[in-house]
Amino acid sequence: MTPGDIQFSTYEAVVVAHISGEVDMSNAPDMATTIGSAATNEMTAVVLDLSDVEYLDSAGIHLVFTLRENLRARGQEMRLVVPGDSPVNDTLRLAGVSQLAPPSRDLAEALRDLGVEEGASQQ
């Protein structure tokens, strides 16, 4: 497994955090801070793309819950991208995350759910 890494992109007023590797107690707090900082007040939503996450422990689950609550308090939405065959799919489902932030199969679906057209400019 590899340490977690985050790459950011923006579609209209939606910031996408594409996370890869593993998310655990060694990096989850820093990831939460980094993602929270990227979600400026001008953004309407954050998409956590977990398509390339190989491992997610309780600290990673906590990151998702905390980020969702912080965004909600600021009037921003959150979507998750978790393909059906993702190794973290069952972990998130068992933790009840899918009830709070229903996962999308891919980024295009998550963006559509947020009202962003597929051809929206990426920055």
Buried (B, 14 or more C-beta within 10 A) or exposed (E): EEEBEBEEBBBBBBBBBBBBBBBBEEBBEEBBEEBBEBBEEEBBBBBBBBBBBBBBBEBBBBBBBBBBEBBEEEEBBBBBBBBEEBBBBEBBEEBEBBEBBEBBBEBEBBBBBBEBEEEBEEE
